[in-house]
Amino acid sequence: MMAKIRFWLVLALLYTTLMGVFGLLFLILSLTLEAPQQVLLAQILGPRLPLLIPLALLLLLGLGAGLAALQDRYIRPLALLADDVVIMLSTNPEHRATPQGAVEIRVLAEKINSLATTFQVLQFDVQAKIAQSNRALAEEKNRLAVLMSELAQSVLVCNIEGRILLYNTHATELLETHGATGTTIGLGRSIFGVIERDLIVHALEQIQHQRQQKTEPAAQAVSDFVATLSNGQLVRAHMAAVLDGSNALDGFVLTLEDITRNVAAESQRDTLLQSLTQDTRAALANIRAALETMQQFPDMNSEKRSQFTAVIDDESQRLARRINQVEHAHADCQNEGWQLEQMRGVDLIALLQRRIATPTLRIDSSDTIDPALWLKIDSYALTQSLAYLAQCLSTQCNVSTLHLDLQRTERLAHLDLTWRGAPVAAETFQLWENTPLQMSASNPLPTLNAVIKGQGGESVYRFDLARQTSCYRLLLPLATARATLDIRRSISARPEFYDFNLFQQSGQTEVLDQQMLSQLSYTVFDTETTGLQPTAGDEIISLGALHIVNGRLLSHENLDQLIQPGRKLCSESIAIHGISDAMLIGQPVIEKVLPQFHRFAQDTILVAHNAAFDMRFLQMLEARTGISFTQPVLDTLLLSQVIHPHQEQHSLEAIANRLGVDIVGRHTALGDAIVTAEVLLKMIPLLAEKNIFTLKEARDATQLTPYARIHY
């Protein structure tokens, strides 16, 4: 369209210039003639003036034909050749120019293609050397990714402005918003969206204060705090400083621990303690009053003394019952704190044999243990406790051989420790069971009795007089066999959860229009609809989106959702996107999906191909949902016109083919969004070739294209 306009403008200018030159020459000629000669000239030309009009038209046609030939053979082929060269140099080295136009232009195109082939070979060689040089760095990154994915803690790394640079899957699970499909955290997103800003700032101030005191090395500057998440969870946060090359604070590392259950247990224990204190105070007051009365009146009759004695006895029994109740309740609180795991019974027996056996104590076991028997226990605490018991038997009762057996009952498993010798006194066993276990100063364990109860089990000691053998039996809870892990290679356990280049990113504190396109965060999206008329009642039936952060397409941070439109689909639309009415049964309505997409796209630039179409649907939904998308929007359709004004085709397929982007999943919302995202990444360096670097420059350039005037 612009080329045609320029053609007619140039033709009009050229024709006007020529006619002006002829007119000026005639005027100069007539002014140099004498009066009689001017009259004679007028008499000669007057009758022949009608012949000048066809001559002028013939001149116009000749100029037009010549200019058109010049444009078709030289100007337009050279412009297309320039576009091809830019594509080969910037985004798609495999692209080749199409020879067209004059012979000279065709020869030039063939020479450029030959040069491009040579350049591509050299470029591949350089890339191979670069890849070889970066292999060690890539391996280190992979080790970091594996480490992060395997950590049992929730870890996030943020820059000084709170933008997330790294996170692992445990952080995603802890910080996700329950009931929402959209991603709560992601690269480049703000940590202040999930943890209160004032808490983060306060912790950073504490770290800065510690570093300024210089009483400890800077690496030890840490801060701890407790935060409440939006879903009501309580987390304990540990913050450590990240320093740059000049030893200045550049960011921070957060490790998070869910302490919701711990706080609830502590609150329950406090309630129990307060209740016990009140009840104990009342009972002791009654007992004390009765005793003081009996002391003040030693000569009281036997009936009165019996009454006071009964009061003392009743209060004592009530106090004992209350203490027992609190003890059981406190034991339940302790049981909730045990980290129980599923473990095969034969593995537990093998572990006990390795842990308990000493030069003076031999351990053997039964051969009839069921290999399919599974327990739910704290294997470490149970092993340490039984090792302590075995040590007591060996040193105090001279036991030299201990036999282990494990059998299944209906709901429990019996773990038997059997030995020969004299019976053990009940008082001795009670002492052993209630002695606090301490492996080291920093790792105390509770009593044997508390460990057993913490597993949800019980213990029984019995002596067989006929066989002169003792048996200490533990009743432990059974568990179902642990399910086999479903490791899916198609979805990596360690996706692109980190990008340390974001340390240098300025964030979104300045005006977005002045930021570089390569530094912005984007949400690239696409919709599938029931039709092409949003104002006529057509609805969105599929929404797909994904993020681009710091020039990287984050395919794992995506949203892909079918939507129930509340109306039947026409056969024409089904033929395009392949979505049927049956596929939409049970899917959420747009009023549920749009808030998720709004959260997903927060703090990013929206990008779509033919964005006017998709944005019109979103605008039509504002009244129904109350959700408005106010962030800037970029359209790859308009950007393509800016980059390649001489190309006639600007469909997504045509652009992808020009830029060397593979088309997969066309006419699915997420598939089209992925192609659009890859196209955008290819376009950014091409825009830089045209001196378009910032968001404002890109938006201003697109507003000058013909497609910018299209409305839906």
C-alpha positions in Angstrom: 0.0 0.0 0.0 2.7 2.5 0.9 4.8 1.5 -2.2 1.8 2.3 -4.5 1.3 5.7 -2.8 5.0 6.5 -3.2 4.8 5.4 -6.9 2.0 7.8 -7.7 3.6 10.6 -5.7 6.9 10.2 -7.6 5.1 10.1 -11.0 3.0 13.2 -10.2 6.1 15.0 -9.1 8.1 14.0 -12.2 5.3 14.9 -14.6 4.7 18.2 -12.9 8.4 19.0 -13.1 8.5 18.2 -16.8 5.4 20.2 -17.6 6.8 23.1 -15.6 10.1 23.0 -17.5 8.2 23.0 -20.9 6.0 25.8 -19.7 9.0 27.8 -18.5 10.8 27.3 -21.8 7.8 28.5 -23.8 7.4 31.5 -21.5 11.1 32.5 -21.9 10.9 32.0 -25.7 7.8 34.1 -26.1 9.3 37.0 -24.0 12.3 37.2 -26.3 10.3 37.6 -29.5 9.1 40.9 -31.0 5.4 41.7 -30.9 4.8 40.7 -34.5 6.7 37.5 -33.9 4.6 36.7 -30.8 1.4 37.3 -32.9 2.7 35.0 -35.6 3.6 32.3 -32.9 0.1 32.5 -31.5 -1.4 32.1 -34.9 0.7 29.0 -35.5 0.1 27.3 -32.1 -3.5 28.4 -31.6 -5.2 25.9 -33.9 -2.8 23.2 -32.8 -3.5 23.5 -29.0 -5.9 20.4 -29.0 -3.0 18.3 -30.2 -1.0 19.2 -27.1 -3.4 17.5 -24.8 -2.9 14.0 -26.3 0.8 14.7 -26.3 0.7 15.5 -22.6 -1.2 12.4 -21.8 1.2 10.3 -24.0 4.1 11.8 -22.0 2.3 10.9 -18.7 1.8 7.3 -19.9 5.5 7.1 -21.0 6.7 8.4 -17.7 4.4 6.1 -15.8 5.5 3.0 -17.8 9.2 3.9 -17.5 8.9 4.6 -13.7 6.9 1.3 -13.2 9.5 -0.6 -15.1 12.3 1.1 -13.1 10.5 0.2 -9.8 9.7 -3.4 -10.8 13.2 -4.1 -12.2 15.4 -2.1 -9.8 13.8 -0.3 -6.9 11.4 -3.0 -5.4 13.9 -5.9 -6.0 16.6 -3.9 -4.3 14.3 -3.1 -1.3 13.3 -6.8 -1.0 17.0 -7.8 -1.3 17.9 -5.5 1.5 15.2 -7.1 3.7 16.5 -10.5 2.9 20.1 -9.5 3.8 18.9 -8.1 7.1 17.1 -11.4 7.9 20.1 -13.5 7.0 22.4 -11.4 9.1 20.1 -10.9 12.1 17.7 -13.8 12.7 17.8 -16.6 10.1 21.1 -17.5 8.5 19.5 -20.2 6.4 17.2 -17.7 4.6 18.2 -16.9 1.0 17.3 -14.0 -1.3 15.0 -14.7 -4.3 16.6 -13.5 -7.5 14.2 -11.1 -9.3 14.2 -7.9 -11.3 16.9 -6.8 -13.8 19.7 -9.1 -14.7 22.1 -7.0 -12.6 19.9 -7.4 -9.6 19.6 -11.2 -10.1 23.3 -11.5 -10.4 23.7 -9.5 -7.2 21.2 -11.7 -5.4 23.0 -14.8 -6.4 26.3 -13.4 -5.3 24.8 -12.4 -2.0 23.4 -16.0 -1.6 26.8 -17.4 -2.2 28.3 -15.0 0.3 25.6 -15.9 2.8 26.4 -19.6 2.4 30.0 -19.0 3.1 29.1 -16.7 6.0 26.8 -19.4 7.4 29.6 -22.0 7.3 31.9 -19.7 9.1 29.2 -18.7 11.6 28.5 -22.4 12.4 32.2 -22.9 13.0 32.4 -20.0 15.4 29.2 -21.1 17.1 30.7 -24.6 17.6 33.8 -23.1 19.2 31.7 -20.9 21.4 29.6 -23.9 22.4 32.7 -25.8 23.2 34.1 -22.9 25.3 30.8 -22.6 27.2 30.3 -26.3 27.9 31.9 -26.0 31.3 29.6 -23.1 32.2 26.6 -25.0 31.0 27.6 -27.9 33.2 27.8 -25.7 36.2 24.4 -24.3 35.4 23.0 -27.8 35.1 24.5 -28.7 38.5 22.9 -25.6 40.0 19.5 -26.6 38.5 19.8 -30.1 39.8 20.8 -28.9 43.2 17.9 -26.4 43.3 15.3 -29.0 42.2 16.5 -31.6 44.7 16.6 -29.2 47.7 14.0 -30.0 50.3 13.7 -26.3 51.2 11.9 -23.6 49.4 14.5 -21.3 47.9 14.2 -18.0 46.1 16.9 -15.5 44.9 15.9 -11.9 44.2 17.6 -8.8 43.1 17.7 -5.7 45.3 14.3 -4.5 43.8 12.6 -7.8 44.8 12.5 -9.3 41.3 12.7 -13.1 41.4 15.9 -14.4 39.7 15.8 -18.0 40.8 13.3 -20.4 42.5 12.8 -24.1 42.8 9.7 -26.4 42.6 9.3 -26.4 46.4 9.0 -22.6 46.4 6.3 -22.9 43.7 4.4 -25.4 45.8 4.6 -23.3 49.0 3.8 -20.0 47.4 1.2 -21.0 44.9 -2.3 -19.5 45.2 -4.7 -22.3 46.0 -7.5 -22.7 43.4 -5.7 -20.6 40.8 -4.3 -21.9 37.5 -2.0 -19.0 36.9 1.5 -18.9 38.1 2.0 -17.0 41.4 5.8 -16.7 41.1 8.0 -16.6 38.1 11.2 -15.1 36.8 11.1 -11.3 36.8 8.0 -11.3 39.0 8.0 -9.4 42.2 8.4 -11.2 45.6 6.2 -8.5 47.1 3.3 -10.1 45.4 3.5 -13.0 47.9 5.4 -11.6 50.9 4.6 -8.2 52.4 7.0 -5.5 51.2 7.6 -4.0 54.7 8.9 -7.4 56.0 11.4 -7.7 53.2 12.6 -4.1 53.6 12.9 -4.5 57.3 15.0 -7.6 56.9 17.3 -5.8 54.3 17.7 -3.0 56.8 18.8 -5.4 59.4 21.4 -7.0 57.0 22.7 -3.5 56.1 23.0 -2.7 59.8 25.0 -5.9 60.5 27.3 -5.2 57.6 27.9 -1.6 58.7 28.8 -2.8 62.3 31.7 -4.8 60.8 31.6 -7.1 63.8 31.2 -10.1 61.6 32.1 -10.9 58.0 29.7 -9.6 55.4 28.8 -13.1 54.3 27.3 -13.8 57.7 24.8 -10.9 57.5 21.4 -12.6 57.8 17.9 -11.9 59.0 15.0 -14.0 60.0 11.3 -13.2 60.1 7.9 -14.8 60.0 5.4 -13.9 57.3 1.7 -14.7 56.6 1.0 -15.6 53.0 -2.2 -14.8 51.1 -3.6 -18.3 51.6 -3.2 -18.0 55.4 0.0 -20.1 55.7 2.7 -19.0 58.1 6.3 -19.3 56.9 9.6 -18.7 58.6 12.0 -16.8 56.3 15.7 -16.8 56.5 17.4 -14.0 54.4 21.0 -13.9 53.4 22.8 -11.2 51.4 24.0 -11.4 47.9 27.0 -9.1 47.2 28.3 -7.7 43.9 31.9 -7.4 42.8 32.3 -4.1 44.8 30.9 -5.8 48.0 27.7 -3.8 47.8 24.3 -5.4 48.5 23.0 -6.6 45.2 20.2 -9.0 46.2 19.2 -11.6 48.7 18.5 -15.3 49.1 15.3 -16.4 50.9 14.8 -19.9 52.3 11.2 -20.5 53.5 9.8 -23.0 55.9 6.1 -23.7 56.4 5.5 -23.4 60.2 1.7 -23.3 60.2 1.3 -26.6 62.0 4.2 -25.8 64.4 2.5 -22.6 65.4 -0.8 -24.3 65.8 0.8 -27.0 68.0 2.6 -24.4 70.1 -0.7 -22.6 70.6 -2.4 -25.8 71.6 0.4 -26.5 74.1 0.1 -23.0 75.5 -3.6 -23.5 75.9 -3.0 -26.8 77.7 -0.4 -25.2 80.0 -2.7 -22.3 80.9 -5.6 -24.7 81.6 -3.4 -26.9 83.7 -2.1 -23.9 85.7 -5.6 -22.7 86.4 -6.9 -26.1 87.4 -3.8 -26.8 89.5 -4.0 -23.5 91.3 -7.7 -24.1 92.2 -7.0 -27.6 93.5 -4.0 -26.7 95.5 -5.9 -23.8 97.0 -8.6 -26.1 98.2 -6.1 -28.7 99.6 -4.1 -25.9 101.3 -7.3 -24.5 102.9 -8.3 -27.9 104.2 -4.8 -28.6 105.6 -4.6 -25.1 107.3 -8.0 -25.6 108.9 -6.9 -29.0 110.2 -3.7 -27.5 111.6 -5.5 -24.6 113.2 -8.1 -26.9 114.9 -6.2 -30.0 115.9 -8.9 -31.0 118.4 -11.8 -31.1 115.8 -14.0 -34.1 116.0 -13.5 -37.1 113.8 -16.5 -36.3 111.6 -15.1 -32.9 110.6 -11.6 -34.3 110.1 -13.0 -36.9 107.8 -14.8 -34.2 105.8 -11.6 -32.2 105.3 -9.7 -35.4 104.6 -12.3 -36.3 101.9 -11.8 -32.8 100.4 -8.1 -33.3 100.2 -8.5 -36.8 98.6 -11.1 -35.5 96.0 -8.9 -32.6 95.0 -5.9 -34.8 94.8 -7.6 -37.3 92.6 -9.1 -34.5 90.4 -5.7 -32.9 90.0 -4.2 -36.3 89.1 -6.9 -36.9 86.5 -6.3 -33.4 85.0 -2.6 -34.0 84.8 -3.1 -37.3 83.0 -5.5 -35.6 80.6 -2.9 -32.9 79.8 -0.2 -35.5 79.5 -2.2 -37.4 76.9 -3.1 -34.2 75.0 0.5 -33.1 75.1 1.6 -36.5 73.8 -0.8 -36.0 70.9 0.7 -32.7 70.1 4.2 -34.3 70.2 3.0 -37.0 67.8 1.9 -34.5 65.3 5.4 -33.1 65.1 7.0 -36.4 64.1 8.1 -36.6 60.4 7.0 -40.2 59.6 8.1 -41.9 56.4 7.1 -45.1 54.6 9.7 -47.8 54.9 9.8 -51.5 54.1 10.0 -53.8 57.2 13.0 -55.8 55.9 14.9 -52.5 55.4 14.2 -51.5 59.0 15.4 -54.8 60.3 18.6 -54.5 58.2 19.1 -51.0 59.5 18.7 -52.1 63.1 21.2 -55.0 62.6 23.8 -52.5 61.3 23.1 -49.9 64.0 22.8 -52.1 67.0 25.4 -54.8 66.5 28.6 -54.4 68.6 31.6 -56.7 69.3 29.8 -57.8 72.5 26.3 -57.9 71.2 25.3 -60.2 68.2 22.1 -59.4 66.3 20.2 -62.0 64.2 16.8 -61.9 62.6 14.0 -64.0 61.4 13.9 -65.4 57.9 10.1 -65.2 57.6 9.7 -61.4 57.4 7.2 -60.4 54.7 9.0 -58.3 52.1 5.7 -56.6 51.2 5.3 -55.3 54.8 5.5 -51.5 55.0 5.7 -49.3 58.0 5.1 -45.6 58.6 7.8 -44.6 61.1 10.5 -42.1 61.9 13.3 -44.6 61.1 16.1 -42.4 62.6 14.5 -41.8 65.9 13.3 -45.4 66.3 16.7 -46.8 65.4 18.6 -44.5 67.8 16.1 -45.4 70.6 16.3 -49.2 70.1 20.1 -48.9 69.9 20.0 -47.2 73.4 17.8 -50.0 74.7 20.1 -52.7 73.3 23.1 -51.0 74.9 21.3 -51.0 78.3 20.5 -54.8 77.9 24.1 -55.5 76.9 25.8 -53.5 79.7 23.4 -53.9 82.6 21.9 -57.4 81.9 24.9 -59.1 80.1 22.8 -59.9 77.0 25.0 -61.2 74.2 22.5 -62.1 71.5 19.4 -60.2 70.4 16.9 -61.7 68.0 14.7 -59.4 65.8 11.4 -60.4 64.3 8.7 -58.5 62.4 5.3 -59.9 61.7 2.0 -58.5 60.4 -1.3 -58.5 62.3 -4.6 -57.1 61.1 -3.8 -53.4 61.5 -0.4 -53.4 63.2 3.1 -54.8 62.9 4.8 -56.6 65.8 8.5 -55.8 66.1 9.9 -58.2 68.7 13.3 -58.0 70.4 14.0 -61.3 72.1 16.9 -62.4 74.4 17.7 -65.1 76.9 18.4 -64.5 80.5 16.9 -63.4 83.8 13.8 -61.2 83.6 14.2 -57.4 83.7 12.5 -55.6 86.6 9.5 -53.4 85.7 11.1 -50.5 87.5 14.3 -50.9 85.3 12.3 -50.9 82.1 10.4 -47.9 83.2 13.6 -46.1 83.9 15.0 -47.0 80.5 11.9 -45.9 78.7 11.7 -42.5 80.4 15.4 -41.6 80.3 16.0 -38.7 77.9 18.2 -39.7 75.0 20.9 -37.3 73.9 23.1 -38.2 70.9 24.9 -34.8 70.9 24.6 -31.4 72.4 23.0 -30.0 69.3 20.7 -33.0 68.5 18.7 -34.1 71.5 16.1 -36.9 71.3 13.1 -37.5 73.5 12.6 -40.6 75.7 12.2 -44.1 74.3 8.6 -44.0 75.4 8.0 -40.7 73.6 9.6 -42.1 70.4 7.3 -45.1 70.4 4.2 -43.1 71.0 5.4 -40.6 68.4 5.2 -43.4 65.8 1.6 -44.1 66.9 2.7 -47.3 68.6 2.8 -49.1 72.0 5.3 -51.2 73.8 4.9 -54.4 75.9 7.4 -56.5 77.9 6.9 -60.1 78.8 9.0 -63.0 80.2 8.5 -66.6 79.2 9.3 -68.6 82.3 9.4 -71.9 80.6 11.9 -70.8 77.9 13.7 -68.3 80.1 13.4 -65.7 77.4 12.4 -62.0 77.4 10.5 -60.3 74.6 10.1 -56.5 74.2 7.4 -56.0 71.6 6.7 -52.8 69.7 3.3 -52.4 68.0 3.8 -50.1 65.0 1.4 -48.8 62.4 1.3 -50.4 58.9 1.5 -48.3 55.7 0.7 -49.0 52.1 3.5 -49.6 49.7 5.1 -46.4 48.4 4.0 -45.6 44.9 6.5 -45.7 42.1 7.7 -42.2 41.2 6.3 -41.0 37.8 9.3 -39.3 36.3 8.3 -37.5 33.2 11.1 -36.5 31.0 8.9 -34.3 28.8 8.4 -31.9 31.7 11.8 -31.4 33.3 12.1 -31.5 37.0 14.5 -28.5 36.7 13.0 -26.1 34.1 14.3 -22.6 33.5 13.8 -21.5 37.1 16.7 -19.1 37.2 18.2 -16.1 35.3 21.0 -14.3 37.0 21.2 -11.7 34.2 18.1 -10.2 35.9 20.5 -8.8 38.5 21.4 -6.1 36.0 17.7 -5.5 35.0 16.4 -2.1 36.2 12.9 -3.5 37.0 9.7 -1.7 36.3 10.2 1.3 38.5 10.8 3.7 35.6 8.4 4.6 32.8 7.9 1.5 30.7 8.0 3.5 27.4 11.7 4.3 28.0 12.8 0.7 28.6 14.7 -1.3 26.1 12.6 -4.0 24.3 15.2 -6.6 25.1 14.8 -5.9 28.9 11.1 -6.0 29.2 8.9 -8.8 30.5 6.2 -10.0 28.2 3.1 -12.1 28.3 2.4 -13.5 24.8 -1.1 -14.7 24.4 -3.7 -15.9 21.9 -7.3 -16.8 22.0 -9.6 -19.1 20.1 -13.2 -17.9 19.7 -16.6 -19.0 18.5 -16.4 -16.6 15.6 -14.9 -13.3 14.4 -17.5 -10.8 15.7 -17.0 -9.9 19.4 -19.7 -7.3 19.2 -22.2 -9.8 17.8 -21.9 -12.2 20.8 -18.9 -14.4 19.9 -17.1 -15.7 22.9 -13.6 -16.9 23.9 -13.3 -20.7 24.1 -9.6 -21.1 24.6 -6.8 -19.0 26.1 -3.1 -19.7 25.9 -0.3 -17.6 27.3 3.4 -17.8 28.3 6.1 -15.5 29.6 9.2 -13.9 28.0 11.7 -12.6 30.6 15.1 -11.0 29.8 15.0 -12.3 26.2 14.1 -15.9 27.2 11.0 -17.8 26.4 9.8 -19.5 29.6 7.7 -22.3 28.2 7.1 -23.8 31.7 5.4 -20.6 32.9 2.3 -21.0 30.8 -1.5 -20.8 31.0 -3.5 -23.1 28.7 -7.3 -23.3 29.4 -10.4 -24.3 27.6 -13.4 -22.1 28.4 -17.2 -22.9 28.4 -18.8 -20.2 26.2 -22.4 -21.0 27.1 -23.4 -21.4 23.5 -23.0 -24.0 20.7 -20.1 -23.8 18.3 -20.6 -23.4 14.6 -19.0 -25.9 12.1 -16.9 -23.2 10.5 -15.1 -22.3 13.7 -14.7 -26.0 14.7 -13.0 -26.5 11.3 -10.4 -23.9 12.2 -9.5 -24.6 15.8 -10.7 -28.2 16.1 -12.4 -27.6 19.5 -15.8 -29.3 19.8 -18.7 -28.8 22.1 -17.9 -32.1 23.9 -14.4 -30.8 24.7 -15.9 -27.8 26.5 -18.2 -29.8 28.8 -17.2 -29.2 32.4 -14.7 -26.4 31.6 -14.7 -23.2 33.6 -16.5 -20.0 32.3 -14.6 -16.9 31.3 -15.5 -15.2 34.6 -13.3 -17.8 36.4 -10.5 -17.9 33.8 -10.0 -14.2 33.2 -8.9 -13.3 36.8 -6.3 -16.1 36.5 -5.0 -14.6 33.2 -5.0 -11.1 34.8 -2.7 -12.3 37.6 -0.6 -14.2 35.1 0.0 -11.1 33.0 0.6 -8.7 35.8 3.6 -6.4 35.5 4.3 -7.5 31.9 3.7 -6.2 28.4 0.9 -8.0 26.4 1.9 -9.3 23.0 -0.3 -10.9 20.4 -0.5 -11.4 16.6 -3.4 -9.2 15.3 -3.7 -8.0 18.9 -6.7 -5.7 18.0 -8.8 -8.8 17.6 -7.9 -10.4 20.9 -8.0 -7.2 22.9 -11.4 -6.4 21.6 -12.7 -9.6 23.1 -11.0 -8.7 26.5 -12.5 -5.2 26.3 -16.0 -6.6 25.7 -15.6 -8.7 28.9 -14.7 -5.7 31.2 -18.4 -5.0 32.1 -19.1 -8.6 32.9 -16.0 -9.4 34.9 -14.8 -6.0 36.2 -11.3 -6.9 34.9 -9.4 -4.4 32.8 -6.1 -4.9 31.0 -4.4 -1.5 31.1 -0.8 -2.5 30.3 0.9 -1.7 27.0 0.3 -4.0 24.0 2.6 -4.9 21.2 1.3 -6.5 17.9 3.6 -8.7 15.9 1.4 -8.1 12.8 2.2 -4.3 13.0 5.8 -4.9 13.9 6.2 -7.1 10.8 5.0 -4.1 8.7 7.5 -1.9 10.4 10.4 -4.4 9.8 9.4 -5.5 6.2 7.3 -2.7 4.6 7.9 -4.1 1.2 6.5 -7.6 2.0 2.9 -8.2 1.0 2.2 -11.1 3.4 2.1 -10.5 7.2 0.2 -13.5 8.4 1.7 -15.4 11.3 2.7 -18.3 9.0 4.4 -15.9 6.5 6.3 -14.1 9.2 7.4 -17.4 10.8 8.7 -18.7 7.5 10.6 -15.5 6.8 12.3 -15.6 10.2 12.9 -19.3 10.4 10.5 -20.1 13.2 9.0 -23.7 13.2 5.2 -23.7 13.2 3.8 -26.3 15.7 0.3 -26.4 17.1 -1.1 -23.8 14.7 -4.7 -22.7 15.5 -4.4 -23.7 19.2 -4.3 -20.9 21.7 -1.0 -22.0 23.4 0.5 -23.2 20.1 -0.1 -19.8 18.4 1.2 -18.0 21.5 4.5 -20.0 21.4 5.0 -19.2 17.7 4.2 -15.5 18.3 6.7 -15.4 21.2 9.4 -16.9 19.1 8.6 -14.5 16.3 8.8 -11.5 18.8 12.3 -12.7 19.9 13.4 -12.7 16.3 11.9 -9.3 15.7 13.7 -7.4 18.5 17.2 -7.4 16.7 15.5 -6.5 13.4 13.8 -3.5 15.1 17.2 -2.5 16.4 18.4 -2.5 12.8 15.8 0.3 12.2 16.9 2.2 15.3 13.9 1.1 17.2 15.1 0.2 20.7 12.5 1.2 23.3 8.9 0.3 23.9 7.8 3.8 23.0 9.7 3.8 19.7 8.1 0.4 18.8 4.6 1.6 19.7 5.0 4.9 17.8 6.3 3.0 14.7 3.4 0.5 14.7 0.8 3.4 14.8 2.0 4.6 11.4 1.3 1.2 9.6 -1.9 0.7 7.6 -3.1 -2.2 9.7 -3.1 0.0 12.8 -6.3 1.5 11.5 -8.2 -1.8 11.6 -10.8 -2.1 14.3 -13.1 -5.0 15.4 
